[in-house]
Amino acid sequence: MRPGQLPGQRLPQGHVEVWCGDAPSGGLARHYNRPHGGGVVKVAVVRVVFDVLKPRELDSTDLARSLCELNGVSLVNIVVREVDVRTETIRLIVEGADVDIDDVLDKLDEMGCAVRSIDSVTAKRQGEQQ
């Protein structure tokens, strides 16, 4: 069920939803499937842009390497936007075949980073599965 949806209310046929912050589970959903003809179409998150506050003592290279080790992640780009005494504000771009946003958020939290916002999400239809 999505926000504003009544219990038992169905989504229109062919509707695709990619949640970015208010998923039914309370977290961020990776993808949803929908009927498409005789098969199912998988929609995967392939790019996410975060606005992140990270501790200055955490090296950006270490952060990028740790995020690249996550399943589904193939590229991490970090741009420092602002530097304070204890923190750096960074623009973090994570790309891959099937990025699990919850895994990225967990890793950032584990490394002492605070996500200020998710600025952009790109999803891609993966094709039909019979």
HELIX and SHEET records of a PDB file:
HELIX    1   1 SER A   60  CYS A   68  1                                   9    
HELIX    2   2 ILE A  101  GLU A  110  1                                  10    
SHEET    1   A 4 ASN A  33  HIS A  36  0                                        
SHEET    2   A 4 GLY A  39  PRO A  55 -1                                        
SHEET    3   A 4 THR A  87  GLU A  95 -1                                        
SHEET    4   A 4 LEU A  75  VAL A  83 -1                                        
SHEET    1   B 3 ASN A  33  HIS A  36  0                                        
SHEET    2   B 3 GLY A  39  PRO A  55 -1                                        
SHEET    3   B 3 ALA A 114  GLN A 129 -1                                        
END                                                                             
